[in-house]
Amino acid sequence: PKSIILRSSLILGPPTPLKNGCKKGSFPSFLQFIHHRLETGQSTDYFVNEFRSVVFVEDVIDSIRHFLNNSLGRGSEDASAEDSSSVFNMGGSTRASRVDMAMAVANHLKLDPLSINGVIRPENNGGGVPSPPDISMNVDKLAKELGRDKMHGLTYIVAMTFDSL
């Protein structure tokens, strides 16, 4: 069967409108968690050696919409055969560590970054969910499919997240 596989990394954006949506503890998302920690000045450790291709939630929606409207219905250059499947890396243009994300929020909101502690992620991840330290991705194929020069990066994601509130 014809199929499209969208591999995502860390999806970021404003809080979900759903009552029990994506949460980071008691916070709607990771960016809101960072914002709260910065506002309260609570010292927080962020990994400096774990990288993701952060993607804006609206870009995820646009990508899914694109494939529903175009590729799966009429076929596309990359998925035109009847029994074909295509894999697209669905990330943003920025390879970012957790400390990069925290610094981007601090810079955008003009908050003091002194509570941001860059730390090395332990090899065994401290007993947390195992994951590779670097799952950044090349997203050129998806950007081309969507007719873009590149996908949105971390600075844009942070601006759209907090300027939309």
MARBA-3410 file (N, C-alpha, C, O; in Angstrom, 1 decimal):
165
0.8,-1.2,0.0,0.0,0.0,0.0,0.9,1.3,0.0,2.0,1.3,0.5 ~ 0.4,2.3,-0.6,1.0,3.5,-0.7,1.0,4.2,0.7,-0.1,4.2,1.4 ~ 2.2,4.6,1.2,2.2,5.2,2.5,3.3,6.3,2.6,4.3,6.2,1.9 ~ 3.1,7.1,3.6,4.1,8.2,3.9,4.4,8.0,5.4,3.5,7.9,6.2 ~ 5.7,8.0,5.7,6.1,7.9,7.1,6.8,9.2,7.5,7.8,9.6,6.8
6.3,9.8,8.5,6.9,11.1,9.0,7.5,10.8,10.3,6.9,10.5,11.3 ~ 8.9,10.9,10.3,9.6,10.7,11.6,9.9,12.0,12.2,10.5,12.9,11.7 ~ 9.3,12.2,13.4,9.5,13.5,14.1,10.5,13.3,15.3,10.8,12.2,15.7 ~ 11.0,14.5,15.7,11.9,14.5,16.8,11.1,15.2,18.0,10.1,14.6,18.4 ~ 11.6,16.3,18.4,10.9,17.0,19.6,10.0,18.0,19.0,10.4,19.0,18.4
8.7,17.9,19.2,7.7,18.8,18.7,7.4,19.9,19.8,7.1,19.6,20.9 ~ 7.6,21.1,19.4,7.4,22.3,20.3,6.4,23.3,19.8,6.1,23.3,18.6 ~ 5.8,24.0,20.7,4.8,25.1,20.3,4.0,25.5,21.5,4.3,25.1,22.6 ~ 3.0,26.3,21.2,2.2,26.8,22.3,1.4,25.6,23.0,1.3,24.5,22.4 ~ 0.8,25.9,24.1,0.1,24.8,24.8,-1.1,24.3,23.9,-1.7,25.0,23.2
-1.3,23.0,24.1,-2.4,22.4,23.3,-3.7,22.9,23.9,-3.9,23.2,25.1 ~ -4.7,23.1,23.0,-6.0,23.5,23.5,-6.8,22.4,24.2,-7.9,22.6,24.7 ~ -6.3,21.2,24.1,-7.0,20.1,24.8,-6.8,20.0,26.3,-5.7,20.3,26.7 ~ -7.8,19.7,27.0,-7.7,19.8,28.5,-6.6,18.9,29.0,-5.8,19.4,29.9 ~ -6.4,17.7,28.6,-5.4,16.8,29.1,-4.3,16.6,28.0,-3.9,15.4,27.8
-3.9,17.6,27.3,-3.0,17.5,26.2,-1.6,17.1,26.7,-1.4,16.7,27.8 ~ -0.6,17.3,25.8,0.8,17.0,26.1,1.3,17.8,27.3,1.1,19.0,27.3 ~ 1.8,17.1,28.3,2.2,17.8,29.5,3.7,17.4,29.9,4.1,16.3,29.7 ~ 4.4,18.3,30.4,5.7,18.1,31.0,5.5,18.3,32.5,5.6,19.4,33.0 ~ 5.1,17.3,33.2,4.7,17.4,34.6,3.4,18.2,34.7,2.4,17.8,34.0
3.4,19.3,35.4,2.2,20.1,35.5,2.2,21.2,34.4,1.3,22.1,34.5 ~ 3.1,21.2,33.5,3.2,22.2,32.5,2.7,21.7,31.1,2.8,20.5,30.8 ~ 2.1,22.5,30.3,1.5,22.1,29.0,2.6,21.6,28.1,2.2,20.7,27.3 ~ 3.8,22.1,28.1,4.8,21.5,27.2,6.2,21.9,27.8,6.3,22.6,28.7 ~ 7.2,21.4,27.1,8.6,21.7,27.6,8.9,23.1,27.6,9.6,23.6,28.5
8.5,23.9,26.6,8.8,25.3,26.5,8.2,26.1,27.7,8.8,27.0,28.2 ~ 7.0,25.7,28.0,6.3,26.3,29.2,7.0,26.0,30.5,7.0,26.8,31.4 ~ 7.5,24.7,30.6,8.3,24.3,31.7,9.5,25.2,31.9,9.8,25.7,33.0 ~ 10.2,25.4,30.8,11.4,26.3,30.8,11.0,27.7,31.2,11.7,28.3,32.0 ~ 10.0,28.2,30.6,9.5,29.6,30.9,9.3,29.7,32.4,9.7,30.7,33.0
8.5,28.8,33.0,8.2,28.8,34.4,9.5,28.8,35.3,9.7,29.6,36.2 ~ 10.4,27.9,34.9,11.7,27.9,35.7,12.5,29.2,35.6,13.1,29.6,36.6 ~ 12.5,29.8,34.4,13.2,31.0,34.3,12.5,32.2,35.0,13.2,33.0,35.7 ~ 11.2,32.2,35.0,10.5,33.3,35.7,10.7,33.2,37.2,10.8,34.2,37.9 ~ 10.7,32.0,37.7,10.9,31.8,39.2,12.3,31.8,39.6,12.6,31.8,40.8
13.2,31.7,38.6,14.7,31.6,38.9,15.1,30.3,39.6,16.2,30.2,40.2 ~ 14.3,29.3,39.4,14.6,28.0,40.0,15.7,27.3,39.2,15.6,27.1,37.9 ~ 16.8,27.0,39.8,17.9,26.4,39.1,17.5,25.1,38.5,16.9,24.2,39.2 ~ 17.8,24.9,37.2,17.4,23.7,36.5,18.5,23.2,35.6,19.2,24.0,34.9 ~ 18.7,21.9,35.6,19.7,21.3,34.7,19.2,21.0,33.4,18.1,20.4,33.3
19.9,21.3,32.3,19.5,21.0,31.0,20.7,20.4,30.3,21.9,20.9,30.4 ~ 20.5,19.3,29.6,21.6,18.6,28.9,22.2,19.4,27.8,21.5,20.1,27.0 ~ 23.5,19.4,27.7,24.3,20.1,26.7,24.7,19.1,25.6,25.2,19.5,24.5 ~ 24.6,17.8,25.8,25.1,16.8,24.9,24.0,15.9,24.4,24.2,14.8,24.0 ~ 22.7,16.4,24.3,21.6,15.6,23.8,21.0,16.5,22.7,20.5,17.6,23.1
21.0,16.1,21.5,20.5,17.0,20.4,19.3,16.4,19.7,19.1,15.2,19.5 ~ 18.4,17.4,19.3,17.2,17.1,18.6,17.0,18.1,17.5,17.5,19.2,17.6 ~ 16.3,17.7,16.4,15.9,18.6,15.4,14.5,19.1,15.8,13.5,18.5,15.3 ~ 14.4,20.1,16.6,13.1,20.6,17.1,12.2,21.0,16.0,12.7,21.7,15.0 ~ 10.9,20.7,16.0,10.0,21.0,15.0,8.8,21.7,15.6,8.3,21.4,16.7
8.3,22.8,14.9,7.2,23.5,15.3,5.9,22.7,15.1,5.7,22.2,14.0 ~ 5.0,22.7,16.0,3.8,21.9,15.9,3.0,22.3,14.7,2.4,21.5,14.0 ~ 3.0,23.6,14.3,2.3,24.0,13.1,2.9,23.4,11.8,2.2,23.1,10.8 ~ 4.2,23.2,11.8,4.9,22.6,10.7,4.5,21.1,10.6,4.4,20.5,9.5 ~ 4.3,20.5,11.8,3.8,19.1,11.8,2.4,19.0,11.2,2.2,18.2,10.3
1.6,19.9,11.6,0.2,20.0,11.0,0.3,20.2,9.5,-0.5,19.6,8.7 ~ 1.1,21.2,9.1,1.2,21.5,7.6,1.7,20.3,6.9,1.3,20.1,5.8 ~ 2.7,19.6,7.4,3.2,18.4,6.8,2.1,17.3,6.6,2.0,16.8,5.5 ~ 1.4,17.1,7.6,0.4,16.0,7.6,-0.7,16.5,6.6,-1.1,15.7,5.7 ~ -1.1,17.7,6.6,-2.1,18.2,5.7,-1.6,18.1,4.3,-2.4,17.7,3.4
-0.4,18.5,4.0,0.2,18.4,2.7,0.1,17.0,2.1,-0.4,16.8,1.0 ~ 0.5,16.0,2.9,0.4,14.6,2.4,-1.0,14.1,2.3,-1.3,13.3,1.4 ~ -1.9,14.5,3.2,-3.3,14.1,3.0,-3.9,14.7,1.8,-4.6,14.0,1.1 ~ -3.6,15.9,1.5,-4.2,16.6,0.4,-3.6,16.3,-1.0,-4.2,16.3,-2.0 ~ -2.3,16.0,-1.0,-1.5,15.9,-2.2,-1.0,14.5,-2.5,-1.4,13.9,-3.4
-0.1,14.1,-1.7,0.7,12.9,-2.0,-0.1,11.6,-1.9,-0.1,10.8,-2.8 ~ -0.9,11.5,-0.9,-1.7,10.2,-0.8,-2.9,10.2,-1.7,-3.3,9.1,-2.2 ~ -3.4,11.4,-2.0,-4.6,11.4,-2.9,-4.2,11.3,-4.3,-4.8,10.5,-5.1 ~ -3.2,12.1,-4.8,-2.9,12.1,-6.2,-1.5,11.6,-6.5,-1.1,11.4,-7.7 ~ -0.7,11.3,-5.5,0.7,10.9,-5.7,1.6,12.1,-5.8,1.2,13.1,-6.2
2.8,11.9,-5.4,3.9,12.9,-5.5,5.1,12.3,-6.1,5.2,11.1,-6.4 ~ 6.1,13.2,-6.4,7.3,12.8,-7.0,8.0,11.6,-6.2,8.5,10.7,-6.8 ~ 7.9,11.8,-4.9,8.6,10.8,-4.0,7.7,9.6,-3.7,8.3,8.5,-3.3 ~ 6.5,9.6,-3.9,5.6,8.5,-3.6,4.5,8.3,-4.6,3.3,8.3,-4.4 ~ 5.0,8.1,-5.9,4.1,8.0,-7.0,3.7,6.6,-7.3,2.6,6.4,-7.9
4.5,5.6,-7.0,4.1,4.2,-7.3,3.0,3.7,-6.4,2.9,4.1,-5.3 ~ 2.2,2.9,-7.0,1.0,2.4,-6.3,1.4,1.7,-4.9,0.7,1.9,-3.9 ~ 2.4,0.9,-4.9,2.8,0.2,-3.7,4.0,0.8,-3.0,4.7,0.1,-2.3 ~ 4.2,2.1,-3.2,5.4,2.7,-2.6,5.2,3.2,-1.2,4.0,3.5,-0.8 ~ 6.2,3.4,-0.5,6.2,4.2,0.7,7.4,5.1,0.7,8.4,4.8,0.2
7.2,6.2,1.4,8.3,7.2,1.5,8.5,7.6,3.0,7.5,7.7,3.7 ~ 9.7,7.8,3.4,10.0,8.2,4.7,10.6,9.7,4.7,11.5,10.0,3.9 ~ 10.0,10.5,5.5,10.4,11.9,5.6,10.8,12.2,7.0,10.1,11.9,8.0 ~ 12.0,12.8,7.2,12.3,13.3,8.5,11.6,14.6,8.8,11.8,15.6,8.0 ~ 10.8,14.7,9.8,10.0,15.8,10.1,10.5,16.6,11.3,10.1,16.4,12.4
11.5,17.4,11.0,12.1,18.2,12.1,12.3,19.6,11.6,11.9,19.9,10.5 ~ 12.9,20.4,12.5,13.1,21.8,12.1,14.6,21.9,11.6,15.3,21.0,11.5 ~ 14.9,23.2,11.3,16.2,23.4,10.7,17.3,23.5,11.7,18.5,23.7,11.4 ~ 16.9,23.5,13.0,17.9,23.7,14.1,18.2,22.4,14.8,17.3,21.7,15.3 ~ 19.5,22.1,14.9,20.0,21.0,15.8,20.2,21.7,17.2,21.1,22.5,17.3
19.4,21.3,18.1,19.4,22.0,19.4,19.5,21.0,20.6,18.9,20.0,20.6 ~ 20.3,21.5,21.6,20.3,20.7,22.9,19.3,21.3,23.8,18.7,22.4,23.5 ~ 19.1,20.7,24.9,18.1,21.2,25.9,18.5,22.6,26.4,17.7,23.5,26.6 ~ 19.8,22.7,26.6,20.3,24.0,27.1,20.1,25.1,26.0,19.9,26.3,26.3 ~ 20.3,24.7,24.7,20.0,25.7,23.6,18.6,26.2,23.7,18.3,27.3,23.5
17.6,25.2,24.0,16.2,25.6,24.0,16.0,26.5,25.2,15.2,27.5,25.1 ~ 16.6,26.2,26.3,16.4,27.1,27.5,16.9,28.5,27.3,16.3,29.5,27.6 ~ 18.1,28.6,26.6,18.7,29.9,26.3,17.9,30.6,25.3,17.7,31.9,25.4 ~ 17.3,29.9,24.3,16.4,30.6,23.4,15.2,31.2,24.0,14.8,32.3,23.7 ~ 14.6,30.5,25.0,13.4,31.0,25.7,13.9,32.2,26.5,13.2,33.3,26.5
15.0,32.1,27.3,15.5,33.2,28.1,15.8,34.5,27.2,15.4,35.6,27.6 ~ 16.4,34.3,26.1,16.7,35.4,25.2,15.5,36.0,24.6,15.4,37.3,24.6 ~ 14.5,35.2,24.2,13.3,35.8,23.6,12.5,36.5,24.6,11.9,37.6,24.3 ~ 12.4,36.0,25.8,11.5,36.6,26.8,12.3,37.6,27.7,11.7,38.2,28.6 ~ 13.6,37.8,27.4,14.4,38.7,28.1,14.4,38.4,29.6,14.3,39.2,30.5
14.6,37.1,29.9,14.7,36.6,31.3,16.1,36.2,31.6,16.9,35.9,30.7 ~ 16.5,36.3,32.9,17.8,36.1,33.3,18.1,34.6,33.2,17.4,33.7,33.7 ~ 19.2,34.3,32.4,19.5,32.9,32.2,20.4,32.2,33.3,20.8,31.1,33.1 ~ 20.6,32.9,34.4,21.5,32.4,35.5,21.0,31.1,36.1,21.8,30.3,36.6 ~ 19.7,30.8,36.0,19.2,29.5,36.6,19.3,28.4,35.6,19.0,27.2,36.0
19.9,28.6,34.4,20.1,27.5,33.4,21.5,26.9,33.7,22.5,27.6,33.6 ~ 21.5,25.6,34.0,22.7,24.9,34.3,22.9,23.9,33.1,22.1,22.9,33.0 ~ 23.9,24.1,32.4,24.3,23.1,31.3,25.0,21.9,31.9,26.0,22.1,32.6 ~ 24.5,20.7,31.8,25.0,19.5,32.3,25.2,18.4,31.3,24.5,18.4,30.2 ~ 26.1,17.5,31.5,26.3,16.4,30.6,25.3,15.3,30.9,25.1,14.9,32.1
24.6,14.8,29.9,23.7,13.7,30.1,24.5,12.4,30.4,25.4,12.1,29.6 ~ 24.1,11.7,31.5,24.8,10.5,31.8,24.6,9.5,30.6,23.6,9.5,30.0 ~ 25.6,8.6,30.4,25.5,7.6,29.4,24.3,6.7,29.6,23.6,6.3,28.6 ~ 23.9,6.4,30.8,22.8,5.5,31.1,21.5,6.3,31.2,20.5,5.8,31.6 ~ 21.6,7.6,31.0,20.5,8.6,31.1,19.8,8.6,32.5,18.7,9.0,32.6
20.6,8.3,33.5,20.1,8.4,34.9,18.9,7.5,35.2,18.1,7.8,36.1 ~ 18.7,6.4,34.4,17.5,5.6,34.6,16.3,6.0,33.9,15.2,5.4,34.0 ~ 16.4,7.1,33.1,15.2,7.6,32.4,15.0,6.8,31.1,15.6,5.7,31.0 ~ 14.2,7.3,30.3,13.9,6.6,29.0,15.1,6.6,28.1,15.7,7.6,27.9 ~ 15.6,5.4,27.7,16.8,5.4,26.9,16.5,6.0,25.5,15.5,5.8,24.9
17.5,6.8,25.1,17.4,7.4,23.8,18.8,7.8,23.3,19.7,8.1,24.2 ~ 19.0,7.8,22.0,20.4,8.2,21.6,20.6,9.7,21.9,19.7,10.5,21.9 ~ 21.9,10.1,22.1,22.2,11.4,22.4,22.0,12.4,21.3,21.7,13.6,21.5 ~ 22.1,11.9,20.1,21.9,12.8,18.9,20.9,12.2,17.9,21.3,11.3,17.2 ~ 19.7,12.7,17.9,18.8,12.3,16.9,18.4,13.5,16.0,17.2,13.6,15.5
19.3,14.4,15.8,19.1,15.5,14.8,18.9,14.8,13.4,19.5,13.7,13.2 ~ 18.3,15.5,12.5,17.9,14.9,11.2,18.2,15.9,10.1,18.1,17.1,10.3 ~ 18.4,15.3,9.0,18.4,16.1,7.7,17.0,16.2,7.2,16.4,15.1,6.9 ~ 16.4,17.4,7.2,15.0,17.6,6.8,14.9,18.2,5.4,13.8,18.7,5.1 ~ 16.0,18.2,4.6,15.9,18.8,3.3,14.8,18.2,2.4,14.2,18.9,1.6
14.7,16.9,2.5,13.7,16.2,1.6,12.3,16.7,1.9,11.5,16.9,1.0 ~ 11.9,16.8,3.2,10.6,17.3,3.5,10.4,18.8,3.1,9.4,19.1,2.6 ~ 11.4,19.6,3.4,11.4,21.0,3.0,11.1,21.1,1.5,10.3,21.9,1.0 ~ 11.8,20.3,0.7,11.6,20.3,-0.8,10.2,19.9,-1.1,9.6,20.5,-2.0 ~ 9.8,18.8,-0.5,8.4,18.3,-0.8,7.3,19.4,-0.5,6.3,19.5,-1.2
7.6,20.2,0.6,6.6,21.2,1.0,6.8,22.5,0.2,6.1,23.5,0.4 ~ 7.8,22.6,-0.7,8.1,23.8,-1.4,8.8,24.9,-0.6,8.5,26.1,-0.9 ~ 9.6,24.5,0.3,10.2,25.5,1.2,11.7,25.4,1.0,12.3,24.4,0.5 ~ 12.4,26.5,1.3,13.9,26.5,1.3,14.4,25.7,2.5,15.3,24.9,2.4 ~ 13.7,25.9,3.6,14.1,25.1,4.9,12.9,25.1,5.8,11.9,25.8,5.6
13.0,24.3,6.8,12.0,24.2,7.9,12.3,25.3,8.9,13.4,25.8,9.0 ~ 11.3,25.6,9.7,11.5,26.7,10.7,12.4,26.2,11.8,12.5,25.0,12.1 ~ 13.2,27.1,12.4,14.2,26.8,13.4,13.8,27.2,14.8,12.6,27.7,15.0 ~ 14.6,26.9,15.7,14.3,27.2,17.1,13.9,28.6,17.4,13.0,28.8,18.2 ~ 14.6,29.6,16.9,14.3,31.0,17.2,12.9,31.3,16.8,12.1,31.9,17.5
12.5,30.8,15.6,11.1,31.0,15.1,10.1,30.3,16.0,9.0,30.9,16.3 ~ 10.4,29.1,16.3,9.5,28.3,17.2,9.2,29.0,18.5,8.1,29.1,18.9 ~ 10.3,29.4,19.1,10.1,30.1,20.4,9.3,31.4,20.3,8.4,31.7,21.1 ~ 9.6,32.2,19.2,8.9,33.4,19.0,7.4,33.1,18.8,6.5,33.8,19.4 ~ 7.1,32.1,17.9,5.7,31.8,17.6,5.0,31.2,18.9,3.8,31.4,19.0
5.7,30.5,19.7,5.1,29.9,20.9,4.7,31.0,21.9,3.6,31.0,22.4 ~ 5.6,32.0,22.2,5.3,32.9,23.2,4.6,34.2,22.7,4.0,34.9,23.5 ~ 4.8,34.5,21.4,4.1,35.7,20.9,2.7,35.5,20.6,1.9,36.4,20.4 ~ 2.3,34.2,20.6,0.9,33.8,20.2,0.0,33.8,21.5,-1.2,33.6,21.4 ~ 0.6,33.9,22.7,-0.2,33.8,23.9,-0.8,35.1,24.3,-1.5,35.1,25.3
END
